[in-house]
Structure formats: structure tokens, C-alpha cells
Amino acid sequence: MSGITTYYYEQLNKEQKKVYYAMKAGLTALEPSFPVPRLSAKELSDIYFMLRLDHPEIFYTVQFSYRSYPDSAAVEMIPEYMFAKNKIKEHQQAMTSRIKKLANAAQKLDEKGKEQFIHDFICRNVKYDKLKKPYSHEIIGALGHGVGVCEGIAKTVKILCDNLNIWCIIAISEANPEKGIKYRHAWNIIRIGGTYYHLDATFDNTLSRSEMIRYDYYNISDSQLFRDHEPVIWKMPACSDGSHSWYKEKKMTFTKQEEVRKRAAQAAKKGKVLLFQWRGGYLTRDVLDEFLKIFEEEALNRQKHAYLSLNWPQAVMQVGFEEKMGEAQMVLEEANEGE
């Protein structure tokens, strides 16, 4: 790999970096146990987690224990491996081959093209794993089994970016049981054209259907992302530019209801799906009711019925026009991990 971003390593102090390095050496060598400098249990746990965010190729261990001895400056780290040593090496070869093949397919694209290639690969080829198997938190889930949870998907984005020389890190937010958010969430921050953006391939994956890939969380700013994401655990680079989101770049944002009606009429006539983001002020219930009225009027003009899927926090609407009457006119989309 030629462009690995080691963001978390760079945040550590001198002693923590020694632990990080010792863990990386021991885990890379597949040692059953090895010494690392003594730090608090929380620091050791955080560094182990950070190491695997920086290096998704260390996909074969998910937890560890350690022994400490009085008056010793080190502790003995005992990693738990998911597979036997010979099996790990087989999986490493398979992952290396898979990553190389994917990177080669995108190598000649420009920076933006490489990013879209990675995003679309996730949306087309990875299914969210509701059972949350251990390997689904790692690249082997997405790249080996075609399944993943947010952590495994974010790690897959990261390792492909590393191989395509795109600066990329993994962001982690805390759970919030009061809001019904049971688990931490992971996504990526990516640097394109020298500017930092949020990229949540998991949320876009959950919204995408068949050939309609969604880009609701593609190159968005802090203010856009945190409408429906919890605060990050560790400090991240600021993503202040909201002018290069997918919908802005593709001129699929509308600020006037007349624009929405015009495009709805065109889509109903051609029998196509209308996908856009509303940026004409807050998407209130009253505004939404106006849109529903517009969509249904334009549909009826063509003897059709309108179906709206809405990502309310990001104000993204996907409208289909069909001849067959359906049960629901509007569906609120859940751009999250589900149960």
C-alpha cells in the first residue's frame, strides 16, 4: 500500500505511539502474546481500536486481554484471533488479491472518479449484515462475504482509498440509547481536492435500491451530516464545505416549488424516477404536504400515481410515478443501520 493515512497514530503522545507500534508489530507477526509498554486499561483499549482503524488490513483480531506484573514497565498482550494462523494467511492473500483487483480497476480515474468507484462498489456489492457477525466489522466481511456493518464498510472504504492514494480516515460516533441509537456508528472523512468531506457509505447503502444508487451522505459538511449523526468520540478535521455534495454537483437541488413541479411533470411524462434535494428552506410538514400535492397532481395528469420516499434529515426525495395504485403514497426512509 502506498498511501496509508495513519491519522490516529498522529494524535498519540510519545508513550502511546510506542504501544501502538508494539501492538502493530505483534499483531502483524501473529504472535500469540507479546509485551507492550504499560498504560491504563482504557488507553490500551483505545490504542488497539485506533490501530485497527488506521490499518484495516489487521482484520483478524477483534479483542485482547493482558497480563500485568508488579514493578514491570510492560504488560503481556494476548490477542484473540478470529482464525487459526494458517487460515489468517490464506485470508490475507485473498484480501490482498481482492483489493489489488479493485484498485487496478479504478487506478486510471481521477480523484473524484476513484471516490465514486469506491462508494458505488459498496452500494452495489455489500449487503448490510443485520446479524452483526464478528467478521462483518472487518474488511473480510465486505470484501470476502459481501456483507458488513458500518465499521466493516468504513474500513473497506479506507483500505481502498489507501490503495488509490486518497486521504481517508474513519470517524466514530457514540451510541445514544435515549434516541434509540444502540451502537456506535462509523463512517469516513475523505479529502478531495484538498478539502475534507464526510462520506457515509453505510447510510447511502441502506437507501440505495437496485440500480438507483443514493448519494445523500456523499461529500457533505459537518452541518449537513450532524443533522442525523451523533457527535464524534475523537477529534476530527472540520468539514466546513457543503457546496460540493452530490446533489449540488449534479444540479439536483431545488429552491423553488415551481422547479419541483416542472421536474415532476417531466418525470411523470417519461415514467422516470425524480430524485432531488430540497434547499429552499426548512422542510416542514406544511412544505412536504405541498410537495405531495404537486407530485400527485402531476401523476394524475398522466393517469399515474406518485410514490415518495423521503430522507427527511437530508431533505432528499425520491419520487416514482406508476400506473398501478399502491398502498402508501409516502415512505419515510431510515438511513441508518436498522436491527
KEMAR-987606 format. One record per residue (C-alpha): x, y, z; residue in one letter. Coordinates in Angstrom, 1 decimal, padded with zeros to 4 digits. Example, Ala and Ser with C-alpha at 12.3 -4.5 7.8 and 13.67 -1.06 7.14 Angstrom:
BEGIN
+--------+--------+--------+---+
|     c1 |     c2 |     c3 | r |
+--------+--------+--------+---+
|  012.3 | -004.5 |  007.8 | A |
|  013.7 | -001.1 |  007.1 | S |
+--------+--------+--------+---+
//
This chain:
BEGIN
+--------+--------+--------+---+
|     c1 |     c2 |     c3 | r |
+--------+--------+--------+---+
|  000.0 |  000.0 |  000.0 | M |
|  001.4 |  003.4 | -001.0 | S |
| -000.9 |  006.0 |  000.6 | G |
| -001.9 |  004.8 |  004.1 | I |
| -003.4 |  007.5 |  006.2 | T |
| -002.4 |  007.0 |  009.9 | T |
| -004.5 |  009.7 |  011.4 | Y |
| -005.0 |  008.1 |  014.8 | Y |
| -001.3 |  007.4 |  015.3 | Y |
| -000.5 |  011.0 |  014.7 | E |
| -002.9 |  012.0 |  017.6 | Q |
| -001.0 |  010.0 |  020.2 | L |
|  001.8 |  011.1 |  022.5 | N |
|  005.3 |  009.6 |  022.6 | K |
|  004.4 |  006.7 |  025.0 | E |
|  001.2 |  005.9 |  023.3 | Q |
|  002.9 |  005.7 |  020.0 | K |
|  005.3 |  003.1 |  021.5 | K |
|  002.3 |  001.0 |  022.5 | V |
|  000.7 |  001.4 |  019.0 | Y |
|  004.0 |  000.3 |  017.3 | Y |
|  004.4 | -002.7 |  019.6 | A |
|  000.8 | -003.8 |  019.0 | M |
|  001.2 | -003.4 |  015.3 | K |
|  004.4 | -005.4 |  015.2 | A |
|  002.9 | -008.2 |  017.4 | G |
| -000.4 | -008.5 |  015.5 | L |
|  001.3 | -008.3 |  012.1 | T |
|  003.6 | -011.2 |  013.2 | A |
|  000.5 | -013.1 |  014.5 | L |
|  002.2 | -013.6 |  017.9 | E |
|  000.1 | -015.4 |  020.5 | P |
|  001.3 | -012.9 |  023.1 | S |
|  003.8 | -010.0 |  023.2 | F |
|  005.0 | -007.2 |  025.5 | P |
|  003.7 | -003.6 |  025.2 | V |
|  004.6 | -000.6 |  027.4 | P |
|  002.3 | -000.4 |  030.5 | R |
| -000.5 |  002.1 |  030.2 | L |
| -004.0 |  002.2 |  031.7 | S |
| -006.6 | -000.4 |  030.5 | A |
| -008.6 |  002.3 |  028.7 | K |
| -005.5 |  003.7 |  026.9 | E |
| -004.5 |  000.2 |  025.8 | L |
| -008.1 | -000.5 |  024.6 | S |
| -008.3 |  002.8 |  022.7 | D |
| -004.9 |  002.4 |  021.0 | I |
| -005.8 | -001.1 |  019.9 | Y |
| -009.0 |  000.2 |  018.4 | F |
| -007.3 |  003.2 |  016.8 | M |
| -004.6 |  000.9 |  015.3 | L |
| -007.2 | -001.2 |  013.5 | R |
| -008.9 |  002.0 |  012.2 | L |
| -005.7 |  003.2 |  010.7 | D |
| -004.8 | -000.3 |  009.4 | H |
| -007.9 | -002.2 |  008.3 | P |
| -005.6 | -004.9 |  006.9 | E |
| -005.4 | -006.1 |  010.5 | I |
| -008.8 | -007.7 |  010.2 | F |
| -008.2 | -011.0 |  012.0 | Y |
| -008.3 | -009.8 |  015.6 | T |
| -011.2 | -008.1 |  017.4 | V |
| -010.3 | -008.2 |  021.1 | Q |
| -007.5 | -008.9 |  023.5 | F |
| -006.7 | -009.5 |  027.2 | S |
| -003.4 | -008.8 |  029.0 | Y |
| -001.3 | -009.8 |  032.0 | R |
|  000.5 | -007.3 |  034.2 | S |
|  003.2 | -008.0 |  036.6 | Y |
|  004.2 | -005.9 |  039.7 | P |
|  007.1 | -003.5 |  039.1 | D |
|  007.2 | -004.2 |  035.4 | S |
|  007.2 | -001.4 |  032.8 | A |
|  005.4 | -003.6 |  030.3 | A |
|  002.3 | -005.8 |  030.2 | V |
|  001.8 | -009.0 |  028.2 | E |
| -000.8 | -008.5 |  025.5 | M |
| -002.8 | -011.6 |  024.5 | I |
| -004.8 | -011.0 |  021.3 | P |
| -007.8 | -013.1 |  020.3 | E |
| -007.6 | -014.1 |  016.7 | Y |
| -010.7 | -014.9 |  014.7 | M |
| -008.9 | -017.7 |  012.7 | F |
| -006.0 | -020.2 |  013.0 | A |
| -002.6 | -018.8 |  011.9 | K |
| -002.6 | -020.7 |  008.6 | N |
| -006.2 | -019.6 |  007.9 | K |
| -005.3 | -016.0 |  008.6 | I |
| -002.5 | -016.1 |  006.0 | K |
| -005.0 | -017.6 |  003.4 | E |
| -007.4 | -014.8 |  004.1 | H |
| -004.7 | -012.2 |  003.9 | Q |
| -003.7 | -013.4 |  000.4 | Q |
| -007.4 | -013.4 | -000.7 | A |
| -007.9 | -009.9 |  000.7 | M |
| -004.7 | -008.6 | -000.9 | T |
| -005.7 | -010.0 | -004.2 | S |
| -009.3 | -008.6 | -004.0 | R |
| -008.1 | -005.1 | -003.0 | I |
| -005.5 | -005.1 | -005.8 | K |
| -008.0 | -006.1 | -008.4 | K |
| -010.4 | -003.4 | -007.3 | L |
| -007.7 | -000.7 | -007.1 | A |
| -006.4 | -001.6 | -010.5 | N |
| -009.9 | -001.2 | -012.0 | A |
| -010.0 |  002.4 | -010.7 | A |
| -006.4 |  003.4 | -011.0 | Q |
| -006.7 |  005.5 | -014.1 | K |
| -009.7 |  007.5 | -012.8 | L |
| -009.2 |  011.0 | -011.3 | D |
| -009.6 |  011.6 | -007.6 | E |
| -013.4 |  012.2 | -007.8 | K |
| -013.8 |  009.2 | -010.0 | G |
| -011.9 |  006.9 | -007.6 | K |
| -014.1 |  008.1 | -004.7 | E |
| -017.3 |  007.4 | -006.7 | Q |
| -016.0 |  004.0 | -007.7 | F |
| -015.4 |  003.0 | -004.1 | I |
| -018.8 |  004.4 | -002.9 | H |
| -020.7 |  002.7 | -005.8 | D |
| -018.9 | -000.6 | -005.2 | F |
| -020.1 | -000.6 | -001.6 | I |
| -023.7 |  000.3 | -002.6 | C |
| -023.8 | -002.4 | -005.3 | R |
| -021.9 | -005.2 | -003.7 | N |
| -022.3 | -005.1 |  000.1 | V |
| -025.4 | -006.1 |  002.0 | K |
| -025.9 | -004.8 |  005.5 | Y |
| -025.5 | -007.7 |  007.9 | D |
| -028.3 | -007.4 |  010.5 | K |
| -026.9 | -010.4 |  012.4 | L |
| -023.7 | -008.4 |  013.0 | K |
| -021.2 | -011.3 |  012.7 | K |
| -017.7 | -010.6 |  014.0 | P |
| -016.2 | -010.6 |  010.6 | Y |
| -018.8 | -008.0 |  009.4 | S |
| -016.9 | -005.4 |  011.4 | H |
| -013.8 | -006.0 |  009.3 | E |
| -012.9 | -005.8 |  005.6 | I |
| -013.2 | -009.5 |  005.2 | I |
| -017.0 | -009.2 |  005.6 | G |
| -017.4 | -006.7 |  002.8 | A |
| -014.7 | -008.0 |  000.5 | L |
| -014.9 | -011.7 |  001.3 | G |
| -018.6 | -012.3 |  002.0 | H |
| -020.4 | -009.3 |  000.6 | G |
| -021.8 | -008.3 |  004.0 | V |
| -020.9 | -005.7 |  006.5 | G |
| -021.9 | -003.3 |  009.3 | V |
| -020.9 |  000.3 |  009.4 | C |
| -017.4 | -000.4 |  010.9 | E |
| -016.6 | -003.0 |  008.2 | G |
| -017.9 | -000.8 |  005.4 | I |
| -015.9 |  002.2 |  006.7 | A |
| -012.8 |  000.1 |  006.9 | K |
| -013.3 | -001.1 |  003.4 | T |
| -013.7 |  002.4 |  002.1 | V |
| -010.5 |  003.3 |  004.0 | K |
| -008.3 |  000.5 |  002.7 | I |
| -009.5 |  001.1 | -000.9 | L |
| -008.7 |  004.8 | -000.5 | C |
| -005.3 |  003.9 |  000.9 | D |
| -004.6 |  001.8 | -002.2 | N |
| -005.7 |  004.6 | -004.5 | L |
| -003.7 |  007.3 | -002.7 | N |
| -006.8 |  009.2 | -001.4 | I |
| -006.5 |  010.6 |  002.1 | W |
| -009.2 |  008.9 |  004.2 | C |
| -009.9 |  008.2 |  007.9 | I |
| -012.7 |  006.5 |  009.9 | I |
| -014.9 |  008.6 |  012.2 | A |
| -016.7 |  007.1 |  015.1 | I |
| -019.7 |  008.4 |  017.0 | S |
| -021.0 |  007.2 |  020.3 | E |
| -024.3 |  005.4 |  020.9 | A |
| -027.3 |  007.3 |  022.2 | N |
| -029.8 |  004.9 |  023.8 | P |
| -032.2 |  007.7 |  024.6 | E |
| -032.6 |  008.3 |  020.9 | K |
| -032.8 |  004.6 |  020.2 | G |
| -029.3 |  004.5 |  018.8 | I |
| -027.9 |  001.3 |  020.4 | K |
| -024.5 |  001.2 |  018.8 | Y |
| -021.5 |  003.3 |  017.8 | R |
| -021.6 |  004.4 |  014.2 | H |
| -018.6 |  004.5 |  011.8 | A |
| -018.2 |  006.4 |  008.5 | W |
| -015.4 |  008.2 |  006.7 | N |
| -013.9 |  011.6 |  006.3 | I |
| -012.2 |  011.9 |  003.0 | I |
| -010.0 |  014.7 |  001.4 | R |
| -010.9 |  015.5 | -002.2 | I |
| -009.2 |  018.4 | -004.0 | G |
| -007.6 |  019.4 | -000.7 | G |
| -010.9 |  019.8 |  001.1 | T |
| -012.3 |  017.5 |  003.9 | Y |
| -015.8 |  015.9 |  003.5 | Y |
| -017.9 |  013.4 |  005.2 | H |
| -018.7 |  010.2 |  003.3 | L |
| -021.1 |  007.7 |  004.9 | D |
| -021.3 |  004.8 |  002.5 | A |
| -023.3 |  002.7 |  005.0 | T |
| -026.2 |  005.2 |  005.1 | F |
| -026.2 |  005.5 |  001.3 | D |
| -026.1 |  001.7 |  001.1 | N |
| -029.2 |  001.4 |  003.2 | T |
| -031.0 |  003.9 |  000.9 | L |
| -029.9 |  002.5 | -002.4 | S |
| -032.3 |  000.2 | -004.3 | R |
| -031.3 | -001.9 | -007.3 | S |
| -029.9 |  000.5 | -009.9 | E |
| -030.8 |  003.7 | -008.0 | M |
| -027.7 |  004.4 | -006.0 | I |
| -028.1 |  007.2 | -003.5 | R |
| -025.6 |  009.9 | -002.5 | Y |
| -027.4 |  011.6 |  000.4 | D |
| -024.2 |  011.3 |  002.5 | Y |
| -021.6 |  011.9 | -000.2 | Y |
| -019.1 |  014.8 |  000.3 | N |
| -021.2 |  016.7 |  002.9 | I |
| -020.3 |  019.1 |  005.6 | S |
| -020.4 |  018.9 |  009.4 | D |
| -023.7 |  020.9 |  009.5 | S |
| -025.3 |  018.5 |  007.0 | Q |
| -024.0 |  015.3 |  008.5 | L |
| -024.8 |  016.0 |  012.1 | F |
| -028.5 |  016.5 |  011.3 | R |
| -028.8 |  012.8 |  011.9 | D |
| -025.4 |  011.6 |  013.3 | H |
| -024.2 |  011.7 |  016.9 | E |
| -021.0 |  013.7 |  017.9 | P |
| -017.7 |  012.0 |  017.2 | V |
| -015.7 |  010.3 |  020.0 | I |
| -012.3 |  011.6 |  018.9 | W |
| -011.5 |  015.0 |  017.3 | K |
| -011.8 |  015.0 |  013.6 | M |
| -010.8 |  017.6 |  010.9 | P |
| -013.5 |  020.1 |  010.3 | A |
| -015.7 |  019.6 |  007.2 | C |
| -016.9 |  023.1 |  006.6 | S |
| -017.6 |  023.0 |  002.8 | D |
| -021.2 |  022.0 |  001.9 | G |
| -021.1 |  023.2 | -001.6 | S |
| -019.8 |  020.0 | -003.3 | H |
| -022.4 |  017.5 | -002.2 | S |
| -023.5 |  015.1 | -004.9 | W |
| -026.9 |  016.8 | -005.4 | Y |
| -025.2 |  020.3 | -005.7 | K |
| -022.6 |  019.0 | -008.1 | E |
| -025.2 |  017.3 | -010.3 | K |
| -027.6 |  020.3 | -010.2 | K |
| -030.2 |  018.1 | -008.4 | M |
| -031.0 |  020.6 | -005.7 | T |
| -034.2 |  022.8 | -005.9 | F |
| -035.0 |  026.0 | -004.1 | T |
| -038.4 |  026.8 | -005.6 | K |
| -041.6 |  024.8 | -005.7 | Q |
| -042.1 |  025.8 | -009.4 | E |
| -038.8 |  023.9 | -010.2 | E |
| -040.1 |  020.9 | -008.3 | V |
| -043.4 |  020.9 | -010.3 | R |
| -041.6 |  021.3 | -013.6 | K |
| -039.3 |  018.4 | -012.9 | R |
| -042.1 |  016.2 | -011.5 | A |
| -044.1 |  016.8 | -014.7 | A |
| -041.2 |  015.7 | -016.9 | Q |
| -040.6 |  012.6 | -014.8 | A |
| -044.3 |  011.6 | -014.8 | A |
| -044.4 |  012.1 | -018.6 | K |
| -041.3 |  009.9 | -019.2 | K |
| -042.1 |  007.4 | -016.4 | G |
| -038.8 |  008.1 | -014.7 | K |
| -037.9 |  008.5 | -011.1 | V |
| -037.3 |  012.0 | -009.8 | L |
| -034.5 |  012.3 | -007.2 | L |
| -033.6 |  015.7 | -005.7 | F |
| -032.7 |  017.6 | -002.6 | Q |
| -034.8 |  020.5 | -001.3 | W |
| -032.7 |  023.5 | -000.4 | R |
| -035.4 |  026.2 | -000.4 | G |
| -035.7 |  026.5 |  003.4 | G |
| -036.7 |  024.1 |  006.2 | Y |
| -038.6 |  021.0 |  005.1 | L |
| -041.6 |  021.4 |  007.4 | T |
| -044.8 |  019.3 |  007.4 | R |
| -046.6 |  022.1 |  005.5 | D |
| -044.0 |  022.3 |  002.8 | V |
| -044.0 |  018.5 |  002.5 | L |
| -047.8 |  018.5 |  002.1 | D |
| -047.4 |  020.9 | -000.8 | E |
| -044.9 |  018.6 | -002.5 | F |
| -047.2 |  015.6 | -002.0 | L |
| -050.0 |  017.6 | -003.7 | K |
| -047.7 |  018.6 | -006.6 | I |
| -046.5 |  015.0 | -007.1 | F |
| -050.0 |  013.6 | -007.1 | E |
| -051.4 |  016.3 | -009.4 | E |
| -048.6 |  015.7 | -012.0 | E |
| -049.1 |  011.9 | -011.7 | A |
| -052.8 |  012.1 | -012.2 | L |
| -052.2 |  014.2 | -015.4 | N |
| -050.6 |  011.1 | -016.8 | R |
| -053.1 |  008.6 | -015.3 | Q |
| -050.5 |  007.6 | -012.8 | K |
| -049.9 |  007.5 | -009.0 | H |
| -047.0 |  009.1 | -007.2 | A |
| -044.8 |  007.3 | -004.6 | Y |
| -042.5 |  009.4 | -002.4 | L |
| -039.6 |  008.1 | -000.4 | S |
| -038.2 |  010.8 |  001.9 | L |
| -034.9 |  011.1 |  003.8 | N |
| -036.2 |  013.9 |  006.0 | W |
| -033.0 |  015.0 |  007.8 | P |
| -031.2 |  015.5 |  004.5 | Q |
| -034.3 |  016.7 |  002.6 | A |
| -033.8 |  014.2 | -000.2 | V |
| -036.9 |  013.0 | -002.1 | M |
| -037.2 |  010.1 | -004.5 | Q |
| -040.4 |  010.1 | -006.4 | V |
| -041.7 |  007.3 | -008.6 | G |
| -044.7 |  007.6 | -011.0 | F |
| -046.5 |  004.3 | -011.7 | E |
| -049.8 |  003.4 | -013.3 | E |
| -050.8 |  000.9 | -010.6 | K |
| -052.3 |  002.3 | -007.4 | M |
| -050.4 |  001.4 | -004.3 | G |
| -051.0 |  001.3 | -000.6 | E |
| -048.7 |  004.1 |  000.6 | A |
| -048.1 |  007.4 | -001.0 | Q |
| -045.1 |  008.3 |  001.2 | M |
| -042.5 |  006.3 |  002.9 | V |
| -040.1 |  007.9 |  005.5 | L |
| -036.7 |  006.4 |  004.7 | E |
| -034.5 |  005.2 |  007.6 | E |
| -030.9 |  006.0 |  006.6 | A |
| -029.3 |  004.0 |  009.4 | N |
| -028.2 |  000.5 |  010.4 | E |
| -031.5 | -001.0 |  011.4 | G |
| -031.9 | -004.0 |  013.6 | E |
+--------+--------+--------+---+
//
